[in-house]
Amino acid sequence: PPSPSANHEKHQLLLYVLANIQYSHLGHLSNRHGYLHFLAYCRALADALAAGAPLASLDLGGNLVTAGGAAALAAALADPSGCALRSLNLAANYRLGPEGALSLAAALPSSGLAELHLAGCAVGAGPVGRIAAAVARSSLRLLDLSHNQIGDRGAWDLAWTIAEPHAQLVRPAEEAARGARPRRGDPADRPRA
């Protein structure tokens, strides 16, 4: 196993990279099943996003991101003038929970996010109504809440929101992954000029 000083050096290097990512031309960052579960990493990444990092897509699936980490990322998302992020994958972060999901939901209406993946984040049914209300006021086009045990109540909250005429959420991630035919109202279903 690595020595404590080697782990400390790795930790410092990762913090340095995350803190300076806004100076890069990087459009996509993926660290699936990595080591970004420390709150300091999420805060450094959020600071970089808020400072104008050009990241359009961020994949932190399976990193044990906590509610605190989600809150840090949500703070960056809430300022769309600095945050270029359009796709955020936090799937398989079971420590995120309902509190983290609510932090992200609060940021949705002012963010520029088009995709949010929260599959397997232990969200539960409780916050789905507030998530759905935030989705209705956002630019979100894809929301993945699969494997969260949202139950009938959560499903109905989402269904009523998606049915609203102003809702931009088009189709669930499962349909998109299967390549299912777009439903009425999808951009692909509209007549072209």
Protein Blocks (a to p, Z undefined) as FASTA:
>chain_A
ZZfklmmmmmmmmmmmmmmmmmpcbfbdcdehiaklbfklmmmmmmmmmnopabfbdcfe
hklpafklmmmmmmmmmmmmlmmcfbdcfehilknommlmmmmmmmmmmmcbfbdcfehk
lnojmlmmmmmmmmmmmcbfbdcfehklnojmlmmmmmmmmmpmklmbfbdfklmmnopa
cdehiaklpccZZ
